[in-house]
Amino acid sequence: MRLAVMGAGAVGRSVLDLAGEYGHDVVAVADSGSAAVAEDGLDPEVVLDRKRAEGSVGGGDPADALAADYDALVEATPTTLGDAEPGFGHAEAALDADRHVVLANKGPVAERYGDVRALARESAGEVRMEATVGGAIPALATIEGVGPERVTAARGVLNGTANFILSRMAAEGLNYEHVLAEAQDLGVAEADPTFDVEGTDAALKCAILANVIHGGGYGLADVDVEGITNVPPSALDLADEDGRTVRLIGEVDQDGARVGPRLVPENDTLAVSGTMNIVQLETEHAGRLNLSGRGAGGPETASAVLADVSRLD
Amino acid sequence: VSEPANRAHTLRLELTDEPGELLRALSPIADNGGNLLSIFHERGSLTPRGRIPVEVDLECPPDRFDQIVDALRDAGVTVIAADAERYGDAVTVLLVGDLVAADLSDALGQLEECASASVVDFTLTDEPGQDDRASARLRLAVASGSADDALAAVRDLADEKDLHVVEPLVGDA
């Protein structure tokens, strides 16, 4: 497959780096201000070195990447809410040109799933989105395998930053501000952690899970969200005395989707530690399925992107 | 093979006012697989027969409850009522916020009335230096199948009192 990679953050760069190993060529890559295009395939080293040294991936305009001759567009620009631009526009351009789209960007399928599906119906191209939920975890492929109509509920720990903070607070008896600062030092939390600690990121993933399971109809506004900033150490102590702990859990079932801190038994499958994620599916005939693993990271998420590329025909 | 879920039960006992009597009454419960949840020991109030009423909340596997009651009676403990109200499920939630201002004693009474739930345990801690952010753990015994109703009632209570609720996951309640 010939890939065009939109976005040169951790995920875009890792896709560029690993594509060759999966037997694919990256013919175009763009960040927010530049692009590199080579019809016979880019040399990842050259592009990555330039990005490191100069902050740009090449001498071209980002629009050049969209105009390149590729088979599948990898959309890995930052997730945005509402109209989900520019990611949505990139996907639209690719589908209009009958190319495939592989999303690592949550925005288009969390906020405009119906629009994306409508574009895909009119296109010879296909849309895949494994990397948008749970990073490396093959959650959507599993739902596809089981059959979305046979998945009665999905729940899980969908944000590694919030999970790191809660599990550190519980283990060390430290307060939220202290652990947040530590997470920021370790690069686990961003300078502005709002997206993670207020539950927005987990809610976007819930909206995507709900869209996949129920065939659409969900956006961020349809998910009931509460973050972890109201969970003090004393609450974690009380949970601990009772053999329980607190995790930020996203849930999708027939009644809808919600994200909030929830009590779980301390040895429960859902009580993963650190930055780990888990997706738990309730299925009609196969009982409960648990899939845990790394929910973020460049190579991890890129592996989900490239698995999607391999699923395209 | 998973073990059957524990059920919550309430026992009313009458004890004689003698040293060691309470311990003697409780050991048959633990010896037969019961887990004590709370003990309400009204030492000040005596029954007409001059005994001390004790209310014990416990949980145990479904098949053990009758065995526990038999063991108590065999040990000479007076069992006045075994499960006058049969509670099938237990629900534990955390409440976070200004619990002092929320004046929960009255609210918990209301909860018991409207949600047909029984407060089995209420544990409160203070967040050092943060008066408006105390935490409490509330354990309710509820009739089988009505955990969702009880949770809805807790949510309403929390909304009204401006508290945050950390709910259990359904099924793990």
Interface residues (C-beta under 8 A of the other chain):
Chain A: R155 E226 N230 V231 P232 P233 S234 A235 D237 L238 A239 E241 D242 R244 V246 I249 E251 G260 P261 R262 L263 V264 P265 D268 L270
Chain B: T92 V93 L94 V96 T123 T125 D126 E127 Q130 R133 A134 S135 A136 R137 R139 H164 V166 E167 P168 L169 D172
